[in-house]
């Protein structure tokens, strides 16, 4: 018995709908492709072998590319139209498409993919892609593109290609790649192109091949000002000042760069007399000329002339001020540094280098208030970007001012830390009696993979000395040599002598000094003599004092320490002998003084609210002066009584 399937009415309706959709899709496919523009002058050719029309800049697709906002969605729509219309193989359209992609920092690889689909790319497209990677500080990718794509597709270069490649070789410092590019310059006949020659001279100069740079310079007698300046700059940077001066004298014309290059060379050589003579001959000067001269006098610590030139400047930039601030920090005139900074902020805005100098001055002067103001300025100023150097200067200031919590806060927020940052934290904890935290910081430093240096161990040993950790001190002194292969210097021995001396182990201190591989300086023997005074060891003190006097007869410190040791033991005859020695050698003790900073950097309200603090300070100082006068009077009466008896 046969069974026949009879479709229902619903099945018939579905089949008819599917047929209608199919027919509709076929009709849509038969239509012309949709366009983003209307242009009847560029109809698709009827015959496949008919050549494409020549594009003009006024073509709608090029105008659309020029106005592209940079979104990939919009570009992909235009790219699709180029592919459908077959215009992508036109050099002008392809070049504009690649240029649009390269205008975005994230579309470089997309541009390389687009380049791969081109049948006959030109040098403009290649140069655009390579320049994109160079501008992104990725010269290696630019060089790789040249060999893997441009050379591979046999794209002929133009006179913009090789200067770009030579610049890449200069940035990566590869003389080998530079010589390979030079060979291609010769192969394609661009050796006489001025732009290419100037780039080659610069590349060889940067790589230290100044002889090859001169050979490129001598290839042709036709040179422009850039050629001469590149050669002079190369001589200067390679330390050949005499050759630079000879070429400078031969120049048919000079500009500011020519003069400034020569001044920079003389300044770097320390020949300020020649630099000044050239500076005075300059027909016109710019701020670089002035800054170079001031920096030269700063390097030889001639403060007077540096200040005179600084005051004569017609106008100053932040570099000018930074040079002077660094000078005052270098000569340890920290008050002058802060005074100069006060002048600076009335004329120009500081940068990171400015604040490093200011914070260094604050750290040495204990100007916690000023340092905190600088920290607030950094927080509220978006232009200032704290780097490792600035953050380290900030935490060092807090550490030296005793604000270890604030120093630790800065340290913890640093994304990157240098060994100096770790050293400053260890030093800060150690000098404020927190040796346990200092040693914990050192262990944390080891765990995080930071490599300690000799200054690290000076800070660690100093922390042990301040807290009397004799065993720990010996442990780290041995660890330095055994694990990190750092040979102890005078500073390390000084910390150990101080550590042992404070613990009363004077004999061990003396033995350590005598076993040192280098000559023990006055600081080491002075630390031992101070320990002798602390522990009333006059016998060893006499030996150490004699050694100190032999090393530096003009240093009054040894005489005073020995005199105080004798006085503490009541050996007045010996005290008198030491005093006579000092008098005979013309040694006098300078008057001691203490500097107290009363008014803090800030607003007037603080000064108004701190009048009672000033009164209290002056009252305390008056009482101290009265006690000192009475003590001196009693001492004089006692000496008079002793002499009469």
Buried (B, 14 or more C-beta within 10 A) or exposed (E): EEEEEEEEEEEEEEEEEEEEEEEEEEEEEEEEEEEEEEEEEBEEEEEEEEEBEEBEEEBBBBEBBEEBEEEBEBBEEBBEBBEEBEBBBBBBBBBBBBBBBBEBEEBBEBBBEBBEEBEEBBBBBBBBBBBBBBEBEBBEBBBEBBEEBBEEBEBEBBEBBBBBBBBBBBBEEBBEBBBBBBEBBEEBEBBEBBBBBBBBBBBBBBBBBBEBBBEBBEEEEEBEBBBBBBBBBBBBBBEBBEBBBEBBEEBEEBEBBBBBBBBBBBBBBEBBEBBBEBBEEBEEBBBBBBBBBBBBBBBEEBBEBBBEBBEEBEEBBBBBBBBBBBBBBBEEBBEBBBEBBEEBEEEBEBBBBBBBBBBBBBBBBBBBBBBBBBBEBBEEEEEBEBBBBBBBBBBBBBBBBBBBEBBBEBBEEBEEBBBBBBBBBBBBBBBBEBBEBBBEBBEEBEEEEBEBBBBBBBBBBBBBBBBEBBEBBBBBBEBBEEEBEBEBBBBBBBBBBBBBBBBBBBEBBBEBBEEBEEEBBBBBBBBBBBBBBEBEBBEBBBBBBEBBBEBBEEBBBBBBBBBBBBEEEEBEEBBEBBEEBBEEEEBEEEEEEEEEEEEBBEEEEEBEEBEEEEEEEEEEEEEEEEEEEEEEEEEEEEEEEEEEE
